[in-house]
Amino acid sequence: MCTDTFLRLPEEKRNRFLEAAWEEFTSVPFEEASINKIVRRARVPRGSFYQYFSDKEDLFFYLQGSMLEHFMEEYIKLLAQSGGDMFRTQLECFDLVMRQEDLDPLFLRGMKVLRLNPAFLMQAVIEKRLASHIWDTVWEHVGLHGLCEDEKLVKQTFILSLVALVMSMTDAMARPQQAADCRRELLVRLDILKHGSLKESVRGERV
């Protein structure tokens, strides 16, 4: 988390520092990212870095937090366009990420970071507190569409569908030539989750 000192910086200086950080984290994996390079690009003394953030990881997750908030805004738009259908939304989200020309600059930066650090996204999604935050944000936009009305079960189904999306996205980003296979695998996973979370009456009709 950033310090009050960082928040009180003039906007131009604060933005220059964040731009320098984004440039570094979108160029190399987290382990190779250099505080020295960030402060040189930002034209600030190295000692100033520790007045803004406690360490490199603190800065990295600050940037990812801003990306997550932006992602949630875009995700809710997709969910609305899908009529609240979480399964269709995960598929459309996968397709959007694969069509990179349709992504805005912040989303593109986020995708670059995830390609360099694929484990971070999976870790973030399955981390309980973050998963609950995502659910709390999107719950009012989710339509049941024949799903059981047990909110706890629907919540777990949503989280698992998000994990399925992340798995397919990271696989497709690592092996872009096999993106179509990754999409088919996502469809199968989503169908399994959807079938398992249907109301008993609806499930019986599908057998």
N, C-alpha and C positions, 0 to 999 in steps of 0.2 A: 504494500500500500504506500502511496506517495505521502510525503510529509506536508505540513502546512507551509513550510518554506517553499516547496515546489509550487504549490497552488497560488502562492502570493507573487510568483515571478511575473514579470511583464509578459503579455500573451506572445509577443514575437519570440522572446527567449525561450519560453516554455515550448512553443511549437517547434522551434529549431532543435531543441533537445530531443523531443519525441520523434521528429523526422530522422535524426541521426540514429536513434535507437531502432526505429523500424528498418532503416537501411541495413543495419548490422544484422538484425535478427531474420531478415528476409534473404540474407546472403550466405549465411553459414548456420550449421546446427547450433543449438543452444550451448553445448559444451565448448564449442570453438569461438563463441561470441566474445568479443573483447571490450571491456570497459574503457580501456585506453583509446580504442578506435572511436567509440561513441563520443567520448568527451572531446577528442580532437575534432571530429566532424561538427560537434555542437559548439566548439570554440568556448569551452568552459574549463576551469581547472579541475583536475581529477578529484581534489578534495571536495569540490562542490557536489559531485555525484552523491556522496554519502550524506549530504545535507538534503538530498531529494529522495533517495531510496536507500534501503538498508544494504542491498546487494543486487547482483545481476538478476537473480531469480525474482526478486521483488519487482524490478522493472519489467521483466518479461511477463509476469502475470498481470501487471497493471495494464499492459498493452493488450493482452488476451482478454482481460475484462471488458475493455472498450469494444473489442471485436465481438465478444459474446453478446453484449447488449445490442449491437447493431444486427447481429445474426438473428436475435430473437425478434426484433422488429420486422425483418424480412420474412422470417419463418411464419409469424402470425399472419402476414399478408398472404403467403402461400396457403396456409390453413384455411383462411377465409375464402380464397378462390376455390378451394377443394370442398367447400361446404362443410368444413369441420372434420372431414375424413382423414384421420391421422395416417392411415396406411397409404392413401393416395398422396398425401403431403410428403411422406418420406421419399416416395418414388420421384415426385416432381422436384424435390430438393436435390436428389442425386442427379437428375437430368440437368438442373440449373448449374450445379457445380461442374459437370462435365462440359457444359457450354460456356466456357470461361469468358467469351466475348460479351456475355450478358451480365457479367458481374461488375459491381461498382469497385472503385479503387480500394476501399477498405477491405472489402470481401476478398479481393485478389491478393492483398497483402496477407490476409489471414490464411489463404490457401497456400501461399508460398511458405509461410511458417510451418504449416501442417505437413507439407511435403518434406521439409527438412527435419521435422520432429513428429513423426506419425504417432508415437506412443502417447504424446501429450493429450491429443484429442480423446483417445479411448480412455485414458486415465481420468480426464475431466468429466466425461459423460457418465462413467460408472461410479464416480465419487458421489456419495449419498447426498451431501448437502447441495451440490450443484444440480444433480438430477431433480431434487425436490424443488429447487428454485425454478428450473425450466418448467416443471409440471405446474407449479403455482401460477406461473405467468401465462401458460397456454390453456389451462383447464377450462376457463369460461368460453373458449373458442372451439373446444372439441365437441363434435356431434357423436352421439352413441351409435347411430346407424345399425341398429340390431344388436349392439353389444349388451352384455349384462349391465345392470345398473349399480353394481357394486363399485364404488369409486376407487377403493383400494386395488381391486383387480384391474380396473381400467388404467389406473396409474402405473402399475407394474407392466402392463401390456405396452403402454406408451413408452416407458423407459427401455424395454426390450426392443421395441421397434426402432428407437433412436440408436441403440447399440448396433442393431442390424444395419442401419443406414451408415453409421460410422465405419463399421467393418468393411462394407462394400465400397465406401468412398476411399478409404485408405488403400484398399487393395487396387482400386482402379487408378488412383494417383501414382501408385508404385509401378503398376503394369498397364499403362494407358492403352496399349494395343489389345488388351483383354477386357476393356471397359464393358463391352456388350455382355461378356460372360458374367462379370460382376453384377451387372444390372439384373440378369436372369436369376442369379443366386439371391439377390435382394428380394425379388418378386416371390420366390419360393419361401423365404424366411417370413416375409410379411403375410403371406397367405396362411402359413402355419399358425402364426400369432393371431391372425384375425379369426380363423376357425376355432381356435381354442378359447377365445374370449366372447364368442357369440352367446346369446341367450340359448337355453336348452331347446326352446321351441324352434328357433331359427336354425340352430345346429342340426336338429333332426330333419329339417326340410332339405338340408344340403347333402345328407348322407345318401 
